[in-house]
């Protein structure tokens, strides 16, 4: 996974690693949020405010899991 803050690539993450910790810049962030920032950057639609505020949005700990939708059939 690529660090959305500095661009460092970590290749040792597993699906069980829910938090991304960059050994180069020290950024600690939810891995899904980090991935979404990378997707945003690659799409060409990034906004400068995203990068400056991303570090402060995530405050550690597990994020709340969304309820799964169940459809009757």
mmJSON file of the N, C-alpha and C atoms, coordinates in Angstrom:
{"data_MODEL":{"atom_site":{
"group_PDB":["ATOM","ATOM","ATOM","ATOM","ATOM","ATOM","ATOM","ATOM","ATOM","ATOM","ATOM","ATOM","ATOM","ATOM","ATOM","ATOM","ATOM","ATOM","ATOM","ATOM","ATOM","ATOM","ATOM","ATOM","ATOM","ATOM","ATOM","ATOM","ATOM","ATOM","ATOM","ATOM","ATOM","ATOM","ATOM","ATOM","ATOM","ATOM","ATOM","ATOM","ATOM","ATOM","ATOM","ATOM","ATOM","ATOM","ATOM","ATOM","ATOM","ATOM","ATOM","ATOM","ATOM","ATOM","ATOM","ATOM","ATOM","ATOM","ATOM","ATOM","ATOM","ATOM","ATOM","ATOM","ATOM","ATOM","ATOM","ATOM","ATOM","ATOM","ATOM","ATOM","ATOM","ATOM","ATOM","ATOM","ATOM","ATOM","ATOM","ATOM","ATOM","ATOM","ATOM","ATOM","ATOM","ATOM","ATOM","ATOM","ATOM","ATOM","ATOM","ATOM","ATOM","ATOM","ATOM","ATOM","ATOM","ATOM","ATOM","ATOM","ATOM","ATOM","ATOM","ATOM","ATOM","ATOM","ATOM","ATOM","ATOM","ATOM","ATOM","ATOM","ATOM","ATOM","ATOM","ATOM","ATOM","ATOM","ATOM","ATOM","ATOM","ATOM","ATOM","ATOM","ATOM","ATOM","ATOM","ATOM","ATOM","ATOM","ATOM","ATOM","ATOM","ATOM","ATOM","ATOM","ATOM","ATOM","ATOM","ATOM","ATOM","ATOM","ATOM","ATOM","ATOM","ATOM","ATOM","ATOM","ATOM","ATOM","ATOM","ATOM","ATOM","ATOM","ATOM","ATOM","ATOM","ATOM","ATOM","ATOM","ATOM","ATOM","ATOM","ATOM","ATOM","ATOM","ATOM","ATOM","ATOM","ATOM","ATOM","ATOM","ATOM","ATOM","ATOM","ATOM","ATOM","ATOM","ATOM","ATOM","ATOM","ATOM","ATOM","ATOM","ATOM","ATOM","ATOM","ATOM","ATOM","ATOM","ATOM","ATOM","ATOM","ATOM","ATOM","ATOM","ATOM","ATOM","ATOM","ATOM","ATOM","ATOM","ATOM","ATOM","ATOM","ATOM","ATOM","ATOM","ATOM","ATOM","ATOM","ATOM","ATOM","ATOM","ATOM","ATOM","ATOM","ATOM","ATOM"],
"id":[1,2,3,4,5,6,7,8,9,10,11,12,13,14,15,16,17,18,19,20,21,22,23,24,25,26,27,28,29,30,31,32,33,34,35,36,37,38,39,40,41,42,43,44,45,46,47,48,49,50,51,52,53,54,55,56,57,58,59,60,61,62,63,64,65,66,67,68,69,70,71,72,73,74,75,76,77,78,79,80,81,82,83,84,85,86,87,88,89,90,91,92,93,94,95,96,97,98,99,100,101,102,103,104,105,106,107,108,109,110,111,112,113,114,115,116,117,118,119,120,121,122,123,124,125,126,127,128,129,130,131,132,133,134,135,136,137,138,139,140,141,142,143,144,145,146,147,148,149,150,151,152,153,154,155,156,157,158,159,160,161,162,163,164,165,166,167,168,169,170,171,172,173,174,175,176,177,178,179,180,181,182,183,184,185,186,187,188,189,190,191,192,193,194,195,196,197,198,199,200,201,202,203,204,205,206,207,208,209,210,211,212,213,214,215,216,217,218,219],
"type_symbol":["N","C","C","N","C","C","N","C","C","N","C","C","N","C","C","N","C","C","N","C","C","N","C","C","N","C","C","N","C","C","N","C","C","N","C","C","N","C","C","N","C","C","N","C","C","N","C","C","N","C","C","N","C","C","N","C","C","N","C","C","N","C","C","N","C","C","N","C","C","N","C","C","N","C","C","N","C","C","N","C","C","N","C","C","N","C","C","N","C","C","N","C","C","N","C","C","N","C","C","N","C","C","N","C","C","N","C","C","N","C","C","N","C","C","N","C","C","N","C","C","N","C","C","N","C","C","N","C","C","N","C","C","N","C","C","N","C","C","N","C","C","N","C","C","N","C","C","N","C","C","N","C","C","N","C","C","N","C","C","N","C","C","N","C","C","N","C","C","N","C","C","N","C","C","N","C","C","N","C","C","N","C","C","N","C","C","N","C","C","N","C","C","N","C","C","N","C","C","N","C","C","N","C","C","N","C","C","N","C","C","N","C","C","N","C","C","N","C","C"],
"label_atom_id":["N","CA","C","N","CA","C","N","CA","C","N","CA","C","N","CA","C","N","CA","C","N","CA","C","N","CA","C","N","CA","C","N","CA","C","N","CA","C","N","CA","C","N","CA","C","N","CA","C","N","CA","C","N","CA","C","N","CA","C","N","CA","C","N","CA","C","N","CA","C","N","CA","C","N","CA","C","N","CA","C","N","CA","C","N","CA","C","N","CA","C","N","CA","C","N","CA","C","N","CA","C","N","CA","C","N","CA","C","N","CA","C","N","CA","C","N","CA","C","N","CA","C","N","CA","C","N","CA","C","N","CA","C","N","CA","C","N","CA","C","N","CA","C","N","CA","C","N","CA","C","N","CA","C","N","CA","C","N","CA","C","N","CA","C","N","CA","C","N","CA","C","N","CA","C","N","CA","C","N","CA","C","N","CA","C","N","CA","C","N","CA","C","N","CA","C","N","CA","C","N","CA","C","N","CA","C","N","CA","C","N","CA","C","N","CA","C","N","CA","C","N","CA","C","N","CA","C","N","CA","C","N","CA","C","N","CA","C","N","CA","C","N","CA","C","N","CA","C","N","CA","C","N","CA","C"],
"label_alt_id":[null,null,null,null,null,null,null,null,null,null,null,null,null,null,null,null,null,null,null,null,null,null,null,null,null,null,null,null,null,null,null,null,null,null,null,null,null,null,null,null,null,null,null,null,null,null,null,null,null,null,null,null,null,null,null,null,null,null,null,null,null,null,null,null,null,null,null,null,null,null,null,null,null,null,null,null,null,null,null,null,null,null,null,null,null,null,null,null,null,null,null,null,null,null,null,null,null,null,null,null,null,null,null,null,null,null,null,null,null,null,null,null,null,null,null,null,null,null,null,null,null,null,null,null,null,null,null,null,null,null,null,null,null,null,null,null,null,null,null,null,null,null,null,null,null,null,null,null,null,null,null,null,null,null,null,null,null,null,null,null,null,null,null,null,null,null,null,null,null,null,null,null,null,null,null,null,null,null,null,null,null,null,null,null,null,null,null,null,null,null,null,null,null,null,null,null,null,null,null,null,null,null,null,null,null,null,null,null,null,null,null,null,null,null,null,null,null,null,null],
"label_comp_id":["UNK","UNK","UNK","UNK","UNK","UNK","UNK","UNK","UNK","UNK","UNK","UNK","UNK","UNK","UNK","UNK","UNK","UNK","UNK","UNK","UNK","UNK","UNK","UNK","UNK","UNK","UNK","UNK","UNK","UNK","UNK","UNK","UNK","UNK","UNK","UNK","UNK","UNK","UNK","UNK","UNK","UNK","UNK","UNK","UNK","UNK","UNK","UNK","UNK","UNK","UNK","UNK","UNK","UNK","UNK","UNK","UNK","UNK","UNK","UNK","UNK","UNK","UNK","UNK","UNK","UNK","UNK","UNK","UNK","UNK","UNK","UNK","UNK","UNK","UNK","UNK","UNK","UNK","UNK","UNK","UNK","UNK","UNK","UNK","UNK","UNK","UNK","UNK","UNK","UNK","UNK","UNK","UNK","UNK","UNK","UNK","UNK","UNK","UNK","UNK","UNK","UNK","UNK","UNK","UNK","UNK","UNK","UNK","UNK","UNK","UNK","UNK","UNK","UNK","UNK","UNK","UNK","UNK","UNK","UNK","UNK","UNK","UNK","UNK","UNK","UNK","UNK","UNK","UNK","UNK","UNK","UNK","UNK","UNK","UNK","UNK","UNK","UNK","UNK","UNK","UNK","UNK","UNK","UNK","UNK","UNK","UNK","UNK","UNK","UNK","UNK","UNK","UNK","UNK","UNK","UNK","UNK","UNK","UNK","UNK","UNK","UNK","UNK","UNK","UNK","UNK","UNK","UNK","UNK","UNK","UNK","UNK","UNK","UNK","UNK","UNK","UNK","UNK","UNK","UNK","UNK","UNK","UNK","UNK","UNK","UNK","UNK","UNK","UNK","UNK","UNK","UNK","UNK","UNK","UNK","UNK","UNK","UNK","UNK","UNK","UNK","UNK","UNK","UNK","UNK","UNK","UNK","UNK","UNK","UNK","UNK","UNK","UNK","UNK","UNK","UNK","UNK","UNK","UNK"],
"label_asym_id":["A","A","A","A","A","A","A","A","A","A","A","A","A","A","A","A","A","A","A","A","A","A","A","A","A","A","A","A","A","A","A","A","A","A","A","A","A","A","A","A","A","A","A","A","A","A","A","A","A","A","A","A","A","A","A","A","A","A","A","A","A","A","A","A","A","A","A","A","A","A","A","A","A","A","A","A","A","A","A","A","A","A","A","A","A","A","A","A","A","A","A","A","A","A","A","A","A","A","A","A","A","A","A","A","A","A","A","A","A","A","A","A","A","A","A","A","A","A","A","A","A","A","A","A","A","A","A","A","A","A","A","A","A","A","A","A","A","A","A","A","A","A","A","A","A","A","A","A","A","A","A","A","A","A","A","A","A","A","A","A","A","A","A","A","A","A","A","A","A","A","A","A","A","A","A","A","A","A","A","A","A","A","A","A","A","A","A","A","A","A","A","A","A","A","A","A","A","A","A","A","A","A","A","A","A","A","A","A","A","A","A","A","A","A","A","A","A","A","A"],
"label_entity_id":["1","1","1","1","1","1","1","1","1","1","1","1","1","1","1","1","1","1","1","1","1","1","1","1","1","1","1","1","1","1","1","1","1","1","1","1","1","1","1","1","1","1","1","1","1","1","1","1","1","1","1","1","1","1","1","1","1","1","1","1","1","1","1","1","1","1","1","1","1","1","1","1","1","1","1","1","1","1","1","1","1","1","1","1","1","1","1","1","1","1","1","1","1","1","1","1","1","1","1","1","1","1","1","1","1","1","1","1","1","1","1","1","1","1","1","1","1","1","1","1","1","1","1","1","1","1","1","1","1","1","1","1","1","1","1","1","1","1","1","1","1","1","1","1","1","1","1","1","1","1","1","1","1","1","1","1","1","1","1","1","1","1","1","1","1","1","1","1","1","1","1","1","1","1","1","1","1","1","1","1","1","1","1","1","1","1","1","1","1","1","1","1","1","1","1","1","1","1","1","1","1","1","1","1","1","1","1","1","1","1","1","1","1","1","1","1","1","1","1"],
"label_seq_id":[1,1,1,2,2,2,3,3,3,4,4,4,5,5,5,6,6,6,7,7,7,8,8,8,9,9,9,10,10,10,11,11,11,12,12,12,13,13,13,14,14,14,15,15,15,16,16,16,17,17,17,18,18,18,19,19,19,20,20,20,21,21,21,22,22,22,23,23,23,24,24,24,25,25,25,26,26,26,27,27,27,28,28,28,29,29,29,30,30,30,31,31,31,32,32,32,33,33,33,34,34,34,35,35,35,36,36,36,37,37,37,38,38,38,39,39,39,40,40,40,41,41,41,42,42,42,43,43,43,44,44,44,45,45,45,46,46,46,47,47,47,48,48,48,49,49,49,50,50,50,51,51,51,52,52,52,53,53,53,54,54,54,55,55,55,56,56,56,57,57,57,58,58,58,59,59,59,60,60,60,61,61,61,62,62,62,63,63,63,64,64,64,65,65,65,66,66,66,67,67,67,68,68,68,69,69,69,70,70,70,71,71,71,72,72,72,73,73,73],
"pdbx_PDB_ins_code":[null,null,null,null,null,null,null,null,null,null,null,null,null,null,null,null,null,null,null,null,null,null,null,null,null,null,null,null,null,null,null,null,null,null,null,null,null,null,null,null,null,null,null,null,null,null,null,null,null,null,null,null,null,null,null,null,null,null,null,null,null,null,null,null,null,null,null,null,null,null,null,null,null,null,null,null,null,null,null,null,null,null,null,null,null,null,null,null,null,null,null,null,null,null,null,null,null,null,null,null,null,null,null,null,null,null,null,null,null,null,null,null,null,null,null,null,null,null,null,null,null,null,null,null,null,null,null,null,null,null,null,null,null,null,null,null,null,null,null,null,null,null,null,null,null,null,null,null,null,null,null,null,null,null,null,null,null,null,null,null,null,null,null,null,null,null,null,null,null,null,null,null,null,null,null,null,null,null,null,null,null,null,null,null,null,null,null,null,null,null,null,null,null,null,null,null,null,null,null,null,null,null,null,null,null,null,null,null,null,null,null,null,null,null,null,null,null,null,null],
"Cartn_x":[0.842,0.0,0.892,0.477,1.219,0.737,1.672,1.321,0.802,-0.416,-1.011,-0.347,0.429,1.082,2.451,3.291,4.658,4.981,4.137,4.362,5.148,5.571,6.305,5.413,5.973,5.198,5.549,4.527,4.685,4.124,4.906,4.461,4.162,4.284,4.13,2.772,1.794,0.479,-0.356,-1.174,-2.127,-3.532,-4.529,-5.911,-6.339,-5.619,-5.95,-5.393,-4.482,-3.932,-4.916,-5.637,-6.663,-6.136,-4.967,-4.36,-3.071,-2.907,-1.686,-0.743,0.471,1.512,2.683,3.018,4.124,5.437,6.373,7.655,8.543,8.226,9.047,8.644,7.344,6.915,6.181,5.836,5.186,3.684,3.077,1.636,0.885,-0.101,-0.941,-2.368,-2.975,-4.299,-5.011,-6.33,-7.119,-6.737,-6.491,-5.991,-6.989,-8.291,-9.283,-9.295,-9.111,-9.054,-7.807,-6.68,-5.447,-5.645,-6.278,-6.529,-7.44,-8.45,-9.366,-8.645,-7.684,-6.901,-6.034,-5.486,-4.692,-5.553,-6.76,-7.681,-8.051,-8.324,-8.674,-7.533,-6.311,-5.155,-4.99,-5.148,-4.972,-6.079,-7.245,-8.356,-8.164,-7.246,-7.008,-7.959,-8.782,-9.767,-9.451,-8.183,-7.817,-7.975,-8.237,-8.302,-7.197,-6.473,-5.385,-5.813,-7.037,-7.48,-7.561,-7.735,-7.808,-6.502,-5.383,-4.085,-3.728,-4.075,-3.696,-4.55,-5.783,-6.662,-6.741,-6.216,-6.347,-5.693,-4.565,-3.843,-4.639,-5.425,-6.142,-7.508,-8.045,-9.373,-9.386,-8.363,-8.338,-7.743,-8.444,-7.993,-7.631,-7.403,-6.967,-8.123,-7.805,-8.84,-9.599,-10.424,-11.205,-12.336,-12.594,-13.731,-14.98,-16.138,-17.385,-17.684,-18.082,-18.449,-19.868,-20.085,-21.432,-22.243,-23.534,-24.417,-24.525,-24.535,-24.69,-26.151,-26.399,-27.778,-28.167,-29.351,-29.851,-31.138,-31.189,-32.383,-33.107,-34.376,-35.185,-35.498,-35.693,-35.91,-36.982],
"Cartn_y":[-1.168,0.0,1.237,2.229,3.478,4.483,5.137,6.185,7.388,7.823,8.953,10.269,10.247,11.475,11.676,10.626,10.807,9.944,8.945,8.103,6.831,6.601,5.381,4.163,3.084,1.877,0.793,0.329,-0.803,-2.034,-3.097,-4.323,-5.438,-5.163,-6.218,-6.21,-5.492,-5.448,-6.664,-7.103,-8.178,-7.598,-8.384,-7.919,-7.686,-8.273,-8.098,-6.796,-6.149,-4.862,-3.757,-3.242,-2.236,-0.813,-0.664,0.653,0.694,1.747,1.932,2.82,2.335,3.111,3.231,4.449,4.659,4.74,3.826,3.863,5.032,5.643,6.752,8.088,8.426,9.742,9.658,8.428,8.263,8.47,8.606,8.846,7.601,7.762,6.664,6.986,6.073,6.349,5.029,5.044,3.887,3.532,2.257,1.871,2.157,2.06,2.355,3.846,4.684,6.128,6.466,5.857,6.064,5.653,4.504,4.029,4.988,5.53,6.46,7.738,8.193,9.368,9.071,7.86,7.471,7.416,6.887,6.829,8.234,9.104,10.489,11.171,10.962,11.58,11.054,9.758,9.168,9.57,9.92,10.318,11.723,12.471,13.834,14.849,14.442,15.363,15.724,15.639,15.953,17.445,17.745,19.128,19.314,20.42,20.627,20.496,20.87,20.805,19.364,18.412,17.006,16.587,16.955,16.518,17.182,18.436,19.118,18.687,18.263,17.9,16.398,15.592,14.138,13.621,14.172,13.702,13.931,14.984,15.347,14.681,14.141,13.532,12.205,11.415,10.089,10.192,9.689,9.879,8.58,7.544,6.277,5.395,4.143,3.197,2.693,1.739,1.149,2.078,2.137,2.909,2.056,2.69,1.949,1.159,-0.072,-0.931,-0.595,-0.461,-0.216,-1.499,-1.338,-2.494,-3.115,-4.419,-5.121,-5.112,-4.971,-5.004,-6.45,-6.812,-8.165,-8.052,-8.766,-8.719,-10.051,-9.972,-11.19,-11.635,-12.906,-13.348,-14.267],
"Cartn_z":[0.0,0.0,0.0,-0.747,-0.862,0.169,0.837,1.795,1.015,1.32,0.619,1.002,2.054,2.514,1.863,1.838,1.323,0.106,-0.214,-1.379,-1.126,0.122,0.457,0.221,-0.317,-0.599,0.416,1.142,2.069,1.392,1.363,0.706,1.691,2.982,3.987,4.687,4.168,4.808,4.427,5.369,5.097,5.177,4.84,4.937,6.38,7.322,8.736,9.3,8.589,9.027,8.666,9.641,9.38,9.502,10.087,10.258,9.448,8.672,7.896,8.692,8.917,9.592,8.626,8.253,7.323,8.097,7.808,8.51,8.078,6.942,6.446,7.071,7.012,7.517,8.853,9.292,10.587,10.587,9.409,9.332,9.756,10.632,11.106,10.696,9.923,9.369,9.085,9.098,8.7,7.265,7.011,5.686,4.57,4.843,3.817,3.472,4.49,4.25,3.434,3.786,3.029,1.573,1.36,-0.005,-0.761,-0.075,-0.746,-1.166,-0.364,-0.747,-1.964,-2.029,-3.2,-4.453,-4.326,-5.468,-5.914,-4.954,-5.268,-6.021,-5.565,-6.214,-7.636,-7.818,-9.149,-10.121,-9.585,-10.451,-11.008,-10.404,-10.868,-10.276,-9.318,-8.74,-7.295,-6.919,-5.54,-5.258,-4.001,-3.546,-2.507,-2.526,-1.572,-0.119,0.21,1.605,2.104,1.204,1.606,2.248,1.642,2.144,3.465,3.646,4.882,6.059,5.818,6.927,7.174,6.265,6.397,7.661,8.038,9.21,10.492,10.526,11.745,11.867,10.783,10.828,11.561,11.356,11.951,13.333,14.343,15.712,16.398,15.647,16.22,16.637,16.938,17.326,16.119,16.375,15.293,14.901,13.627,13.153,13.318,13.434,13.595,12.328,12.52,11.394,10.97,9.68,9.184,9.27,9.513,9.572,8.181,8.125,6.862,6.454,5.177,4.714,4.415,4.822,4.604,3.799,2.711,1.865,1.933,2.179,2.195,0.784,0.603,-0.763,-0.852],
"occupancy":[1.0,1.0,1.0,1.0,1.0,1.0,1.0,1.0,1.0,1.0,1.0,1.0,1.0,1.0,1.0,1.0,1.0,1.0,1.0,1.0,1.0,1.0,1.0,1.0,1.0,1.0,1.0,1.0,1.0,1.0,1.0,1.0,1.0,1.0,1.0,1.0,1.0,1.0,1.0,1.0,1.0,1.0,1.0,1.0,1.0,1.0,1.0,1.0,1.0,1.0,1.0,1.0,1.0,1.0,1.0,1.0,1.0,1.0,1.0,1.0,1.0,1.0,1.0,1.0,1.0,1.0,1.0,1.0,1.0,1.0,1.0,1.0,1.0,1.0,1.0,1.0,1.0,1.0,1.0,1.0,1.0,1.0,1.0,1.0,1.0,1.0,1.0,1.0,1.0,1.0,1.0,1.0,1.0,1.0,1.0,1.0,1.0,1.0,1.0,1.0,1.0,1.0,1.0,1.0,1.0,1.0,1.0,1.0,1.0,1.0,1.0,1.0,1.0,1.0,1.0,1.0,1.0,1.0,1.0,1.0,1.0,1.0,1.0,1.0,1.0,1.0,1.0,1.0,1.0,1.0,1.0,1.0,1.0,1.0,1.0,1.0,1.0,1.0,1.0,1.0,1.0,1.0,1.0,1.0,1.0,1.0,1.0,1.0,1.0,1.0,1.0,1.0,1.0,1.0,1.0,1.0,1.0,1.0,1.0,1.0,1.0,1.0,1.0,1.0,1.0,1.0,1.0,1.0,1.0,1.0,1.0,1.0,1.0,1.0,1.0,1.0,1.0,1.0,1.0,1.0,1.0,1.0,1.0,1.0,1.0,1.0,1.0,1.0,1.0,1.0,1.0,1.0,1.0,1.0,1.0,1.0,1.0,1.0,1.0,1.0,1.0,1.0,1.0,1.0,1.0,1.0,1.0,1.0,1.0,1.0,1.0,1.0,1.0,1.0,1.0,1.0,1.0,1.0,1.0],
"B_iso_or_equiv":[0.0,0.0,0.0,0.0,0.0,0.0,0.0,0.0,0.0,0.0,0.0,0.0,0.0,0.0,0.0,0.0,0.0,0.0,0.0,0.0,0.0,0.0,0.0,0.0,0.0,0.0,0.0,0.0,0.0,0.0,0.0,0.0,0.0,0.0,0.0,0.0,0.0,0.0,0.0,0.0,0.0,0.0,0.0,0.0,0.0,0.0,0.0,0.0,0.0,0.0,0.0,0.0,0.0,0.0,0.0,0.0,0.0,0.0,0.0,0.0,0.0,0.0,0.0,0.0,0.0,0.0,0.0,0.0,0.0,0.0,0.0,0.0,0.0,0.0,0.0,0.0,0.0,0.0,0.0,0.0,0.0,0.0,0.0,0.0,0.0,0.0,0.0,0.0,0.0,0.0,0.0,0.0,0.0,0.0,0.0,0.0,0.0,0.0,0.0,0.0,0.0,0.0,0.0,0.0,0.0,0.0,0.0,0.0,0.0,0.0,0.0,0.0,0.0,0.0,0.0,0.0,0.0,0.0,0.0,0.0,0.0,0.0,0.0,0.0,0.0,0.0,0.0,0.0,0.0,0.0,0.0,0.0,0.0,0.0,0.0,0.0,0.0,0.0,0.0,0.0,0.0,0.0,0.0,0.0,0.0,0.0,0.0,0.0,0.0,0.0,0.0,0.0,0.0,0.0,0.0,0.0,0.0,0.0,0.0,0.0,0.0,0.0,0.0,0.0,0.0,0.0,0.0,0.0,0.0,0.0,0.0,0.0,0.0,0.0,0.0,0.0,0.0,0.0,0.0,0.0,0.0,0.0,0.0,0.0,0.0,0.0,0.0,0.0,0.0,0.0,0.0,0.0,0.0,0.0,0.0,0.0,0.0,0.0,0.0,0.0,0.0,0.0,0.0,0.0,0.0,0.0,0.0,0.0,0.0,0.0,0.0,0.0,0.0,0.0,0.0,0.0,0.0,0.0,0.0],
"pdbx_formal_charge":[null,null,null,null,null,null,null,null,null,null,null,null,null,null,null,null,null,null,null,null,null,null,null,null,null,null,null,null,null,null,null,null,null,null,null,null,null,null,null,null,null,null,null,null,null,null,null,null,null,null,null,null,null,null,null,null,null,null,null,null,null,null,null,null,null,null,null,null,null,null,null,null,null,null,null,null,null,null,null,null,null,null,null,null,null,null,null,null,null,null,null,null,null,null,null,null,null,null,null,null,null,null,null,null,null,null,null,null,null,null,null,null,null,null,null,null,null,null,null,null,null,null,null,null,null,null,null,null,null,null,null,null,null,null,null,null,null,null,null,null,null,null,null,null,null,null,null,null,null,null,null,null,null,null,null,null,null,null,null,null,null,null,null,null,null,null,null,null,null,null,null,null,null,null,null,null,null,null,null,null,null,null,null,null,null,null,null,null,null,null,null,null,null,null,null,null,null,null,null,null,null,null,null,null,null,null,null,null,null,null,null,null,null,null,null,null,null,null,null],
"auth_seq_id":[1,1,1,2,2,2,3,3,3,4,4,4,5,5,5,6,6,6,7,7,7,8,8,8,9,9,9,10,10,10,11,11,11,12,12,12,13,13,13,14,14,14,15,15,15,16,16,16,17,17,17,18,18,18,19,19,19,20,20,20,21,21,21,22,22,22,23,23,23,24,24,24,25,25,25,26,26,26,27,27,27,28,28,28,29,29,29,30,30,30,31,31,31,32,32,32,33,33,33,34,34,34,35,35,35,36,36,36,37,37,37,38,38,38,39,39,39,40,40,40,41,41,41,42,42,42,43,43,43,44,44,44,45,45,45,46,46,46,47,47,47,48,48,48,49,49,49,50,50,50,51,51,51,52,52,52,53,53,53,54,54,54,55,55,55,56,56,56,57,57,57,58,58,58,59,59,59,60,60,60,61,61,61,62,62,62,63,63,63,64,64,64,65,65,65,66,66,66,67,67,67,68,68,68,69,69,69,70,70,70,71,71,71,72,72,72,73,73,73],
"auth_comp_id":["UNK","UNK","UNK","UNK","UNK","UNK","UNK","UNK","UNK","UNK","UNK","UNK","UNK","UNK","UNK","UNK","UNK","UNK","UNK","UNK","UNK","UNK","UNK","UNK","UNK","UNK","UNK","UNK","UNK","UNK","UNK","UNK","UNK","UNK","UNK","UNK","UNK","UNK","UNK","UNK","UNK","UNK","UNK","UNK","UNK","UNK","UNK","UNK","UNK","UNK","UNK","UNK","UNK","UNK","UNK","UNK","UNK","UNK","UNK","UNK","UNK","UNK","UNK","UNK","UNK","UNK","UNK","UNK","UNK","UNK","UNK","UNK","UNK","UNK","UNK","UNK","UNK","UNK","UNK","UNK","UNK","UNK","UNK","UNK","UNK","UNK","UNK","UNK","UNK","UNK","UNK","UNK","UNK","UNK","UNK","UNK","UNK","UNK","UNK","UNK","UNK","UNK","UNK","UNK","UNK","UNK","UNK","UNK","UNK","UNK","UNK","UNK","UNK","UNK","UNK","UNK","UNK","UNK","UNK","UNK","UNK","UNK","UNK","UNK","UNK","UNK","UNK","UNK","UNK","UNK","UNK","UNK","UNK","UNK","UNK","UNK","UNK","UNK","UNK","UNK","UNK","UNK","UNK","UNK","UNK","UNK","UNK","UNK","UNK","UNK","UNK","UNK","UNK","UNK","UNK","UNK","UNK","UNK","UNK","UNK","UNK","UNK","UNK","UNK","UNK","UNK","UNK","UNK","UNK","UNK","UNK","UNK","UNK","UNK","UNK","UNK","UNK","UNK","UNK","UNK","UNK","UNK","UNK","UNK","UNK","UNK","UNK","UNK","UNK","UNK","UNK","UNK","UNK","UNK","UNK","UNK","UNK","UNK","UNK","UNK","UNK","UNK","UNK","UNK","UNK","UNK","UNK","UNK","UNK","UNK","UNK","UNK","UNK","UNK","UNK","UNK","UNK","UNK","UNK"],
"auth_asym_id":["A","A","A","A","A","A","A","A","A","A","A","A","A","A","A","A","A","A","A","A","A","A","A","A","A","A","A","A","A","A","A","A","A","A","A","A","A","A","A","A","A","A","A","A","A","A","A","A","A","A","A","A","A","A","A","A","A","A","A","A","A","A","A","A","A","A","A","A","A","A","A","A","A","A","A","A","A","A","A","A","A","A","A","A","A","A","A","A","A","A","A","A","A","A","A","A","A","A","A","A","A","A","A","A","A","A","A","A","A","A","A","A","A","A","A","A","A","A","A","A","A","A","A","A","A","A","A","A","A","A","A","A","A","A","A","A","A","A","A","A","A","A","A","A","A","A","A","A","A","A","A","A","A","A","A","A","A","A","A","A","A","A","A","A","A","A","A","A","A","A","A","A","A","A","A","A","A","A","A","A","A","A","A","A","A","A","A","A","A","A","A","A","A","A","A","A","A","A","A","A","A","A","A","A","A","A","A","A","A","A","A","A","A","A","A","A","A","A","A"],
"auth_atom_id":["N","CA","C","N","CA","C","N","CA","C","N","CA","C","N","CA","C","N","CA","C","N","CA","C","N","CA","C","N","CA","C","N","CA","C","N","CA","C","N","CA","C","N","CA","C","N","CA","C","N","CA","C","N","CA","C","N","CA","C","N","CA","C","N","CA","C","N","CA","C","N","CA","C","N","CA","C","N","CA","C","N","CA","C","N","CA","C","N","CA","C","N","CA","C","N","CA","C","N","CA","C","N","CA","C","N","CA","C","N","CA","C","N","CA","C","N","CA","C","N","CA","C","N","CA","C","N","CA","C","N","CA","C","N","CA","C","N","CA","C","N","CA","C","N","CA","C","N","CA","C","N","CA","C","N","CA","C","N","CA","C","N","CA","C","N","CA","C","N","CA","C","N","CA","C","N","CA","C","N","CA","C","N","CA","C","N","CA","C","N","CA","C","N","CA","C","N","CA","C","N","CA","C","N","CA","C","N","CA","C","N","CA","C","N","CA","C","N","CA","C","N","CA","C","N","CA","C","N","CA","C","N","CA","C","N","CA","C","N","CA","C","N","CA","C","N","CA","C","N","CA","C","N","CA","C"],
"pdbx_PDB_model_num":[1,1,1,1,1,1,1,1,1,1,1,1,1,1,1,1,1,1,1,1,1,1,1,1,1,1,1,1,1,1,1,1,1,1,1,1,1,1,1,1,1,1,1,1,1,1,1,1,1,1,1,1,1,1,1,1,1,1,1,1,1,1,1,1,1,1,1,1,1,1,1,1,1,1,1,1,1,1,1,1,1,1,1,1,1,1,1,1,1,1,1,1,1,1,1,1,1,1,1,1,1,1,1,1,1,1,1,1,1,1,1,1,1,1,1,1,1,1,1,1,1,1,1,1,1,1,1,1,1,1,1,1,1,1,1,1,1,1,1,1,1,1,1,1,1,1,1,1,1,1,1,1,1,1,1,1,1,1,1,1,1,1,1,1,1,1,1,1,1,1,1,1,1,1,1,1,1,1,1,1,1,1,1,1,1,1,1,1,1,1,1,1,1,1,1,1,1,1,1,1,1,1,1,1,1,1,1,1,1,1,1,1,1,1,1,1,1,1,1]
}}}
